Amino acid sequence: MIGLLIACLAFNAIAFTTNKRLTKNQIIHIWMFTMAFQLIVDLFMEQKYQGYWYFSKDVEWKSIPAFTLLIPPVNIIFINWYPFDASFYKRILYVSLWAIAITFYESITTLPEPWGYFNHGWWKLWYSAAINPFLLMIVVLYYNWIRKMEKNNI
């Protein structure tokens, strides 16, 4: 639990002190999208397939910060620093470096409690390494859609 709380505080502090690009509306959109997407995916991965889980396989109150305060600020940081005007190569490099960092962070979260809080069932760390770039690109696509909607006042 200590590791989760430290991560939540650190990621939120970084997200809100370094933001130079995102409007409050965009932050809210990314935050809510991230929570909804994570809850849907994790519901199946944790409860139905038991691929991974936070703390224990049971539904627990102490898992709520992992669903509400951990990943949304990471996506805000990712989008805030994303090189939208850079070359395709630099954008691929940026996503790749973030995917490596996120996968490394996931490996740290599997430490024993109180520092770790994430457990793998049949899920392997390399599955995360393979899927993280696609998840990050989903966030970029969603952010671009938000910007388009704001521009068109829809």
C-alpha positions as CSV (number, residue, x, y, z in Angstrom):
1,M,0.0,0.0,0.0
2,I,2.9,2.3,0.7
3,G,4.2,2.0,-2.9
4,L,0.8,2.7,-4.3
5,L,0.3,5.8,-2.2
6,I,3.8,7.1,-3.0
7,A,3.2,6.5,-6.7
8,C,-0.3,8.2,-6.7
9,L,1.2,11.3,-4.9
10,A,4.2,11.5,-7.2
11,F,2.4,10.9,-10.5
12,N,-0.3,13.5,-9.6
13,A,2.2,16.0,-8.4
14,I,4.2,15.7,-11.7
15,A,1.0,15.8,-13.8
16,F,-0.4,18.9,-12.3
17,T,2.9,20.9,-11.8
18,T,4.3,20.2,-15.3
19,N,1.1,20.6,-17.4
20,K,1.5,23.3,-20.0
21,R,-0.7,21.9,-22.8
22,L,-3.9,20.4,-21.5
23,T,-7.0,22.4,-20.6
24,K,-9.1,21.5,-17.5
25,N,-11.7,20.0,-19.9
26,Q,-9.0,17.8,-21.6
27,I,-7.7,16.7,-18.2
28,I,-11.2,15.7,-17.1
29,H,-11.8,13.8,-20.4
30,I,-8.5,12.0,-20.2
31,W,-9.0,11.2,-16.5
32,M,-12.5,9.8,-17.0
33,F,-11.6,7.9,-20.2
34,T,-8.6,6.3,-18.5
35,M,-10.7,5.2,-15.4
36,A,-13.5,3.8,-17.6
37,F,-11.1,2.0,-20.0
38,Q,-9.0,0.6,-17.1
39,L,-12.0,-0.5,-15.1
40,I,-13.5,-2.4,-18.1
41,V,-10.2,-4.1,-19.0
42,D,-9.3,-4.9,-15.4
43,L,-12.7,-6.2,-14.6
44,F,-12.2,-9.0,-17.1
45,M,-8.5,-9.5,-16.6
46,E,-8.8,-9.6,-12.8
47,Q,-12.2,-11.2,-12.1
48,K,-13.0,-13.3,-15.1
49,Y,-9.5,-14.4,-16.3
50,Q,-7.4,-13.9,-13.2
51,G,-4.5,-12.7,-15.3
52,Y,-3.5,-10.0,-12.8
53,W,-4.9,-8.1,-9.8
54,Y,-4.2,-5.4,-7.3
55,F,-3.4,-6.7,-3.7
56,S,-5.6,-9.8,-3.8
57,K,-8.0,-11.5,-6.1
58,D,-10.9,-10.1,-4.2
59,V,-12.7,-6.8,-4.8
60,E,-11.2,-4.6,-2.1
61,W,-11.6,-1.0,-1.1
62,K,-7.8,-0.5,-0.9
63,S,-7.6,-1.1,-4.7
64,I,-9.7,2.0,-5.5
65,P,-6.7,4.4,-5.6
66,A,-5.1,2.1,-8.3
67,F,-8.2,2.6,-10.4
68,T,-8.8,6.3,-9.8
69,L,-5.5,8.0,-8.9
70,L,-2.7,6.0,-10.5
71,I,-3.0,5.7,-14.2
72,P,-4.9,8.9,-15.1
73,P,-2.1,11.2,-14.1
74,V,0.4,9.1,-16.0
75,N,-1.7,9.5,-19.2
76,I,-1.9,13.2,-18.5
77,I,1.9,13.4,-18.2
78,F,2.3,11.3,-21.4
79,I,-0.1,13.5,-23.4
80,N,1.3,16.8,-22.0
81,W,4.9,15.8,-23.1
82,Y,3.8,14.0,-26.3
83,P,5.7,15.5,-29.4
84,F,2.7,16.1,-31.6
85,D,4.7,18.3,-34.0
86,A,7.8,16.0,-34.2
87,S,8.6,13.6,-36.9
88,F,7.0,10.2,-37.0
89,Y,10.2,8.6,-35.9
90,K,10.4,10.8,-32.8
91,R,6.8,10.1,-31.9
92,I,7.5,6.3,-32.2
93,L,10.6,6.7,-30.1
94,Y,8.6,8.7,-27.5
95,V,5.9,6.0,-27.3
96,S,8.5,3.2,-27.2
97,L,10.4,4.9,-24.3
98,W,7.2,5.4,-22.4
99,A,6.2,1.8,-22.9
100,I,9.6,0.6,-21.6
101,A,9.3,2.9,-18.6
102,I,5.7,1.8,-17.8
103,T,6.8,-1.9,-18.1
104,F,9.7,-1.3,-15.8
105,Y,7.4,0.4,-13.3
106,E,5.1,-2.5,-13.5
107,S,7.9,-4.8,-12.5
108,I,8.5,-2.7,-9.4
109,T,4.9,-2.9,-8.5
110,T,5.2,-6.6,-8.2
111,L,7.5,-6.4,-5.2
112,P,6.1,-7.8,-1.9
113,E,3.8,-5.5,0.2
114,P,4.0,-2.9,1.5
115,W,6.0,-1.6,-1.5
116,G,4.3,-3.7,-4.2
117,Y,0.6,-4.0,-4.8
118,F,0.3,-5.7,-8.2
119,N,0.2,-9.4,-8.8
120,H,0.5,-11.5,-11.9
121,G,-1.5,-14.7,-12.4
122,W,-0.9,-16.1,-15.8
123,W,-0.1,-12.7,-17.2
124,K,3.6,-12.2,-18.1
125,L,5.5,-8.9,-18.0
126,W,6.3,-9.2,-21.6
127,Y,2.6,-9.2,-22.4
128,S,2.5,-5.7,-20.9
129,A,5.6,-4.7,-22.9
130,A,3.9,-5.8,-26.1
131,I,0.5,-4.1,-25.4
132,N,1.6,-0.9,-23.7
133,P,2.5,1.0,-27.0
134,F,-1.0,0.3,-28.3
135,L,-2.6,1.5,-25.1
136,L,-0.6,4.7,-25.2
137,M,-1.6,5.2,-28.8
138,I,-5.3,4.8,-27.8
139,V,-4.8,7.7,-25.4
140,V,-3.2,9.8,-28.2
141,L,-6.1,9.0,-30.5
142,Y,-8.6,9.8,-27.8
143,Y,-6.9,13.1,-27.0
144,N,-6.9,14.1,-30.7
145,W,-10.6,13.3,-30.9
146,I,-11.2,15.5,-27.8
147,R,-9.3,18.4,-29.5
148,K,-11.3,17.9,-32.7
149,M,-14.6,18.0,-30.8
150,E,-13.5,21.1,-28.9
151,K,-12.5,22.8,-32.2
152,N,-15.9,22.1,-33.7
153,N,-17.8,23.0,-30.5
154,I,-19.5,19.6,-30.4
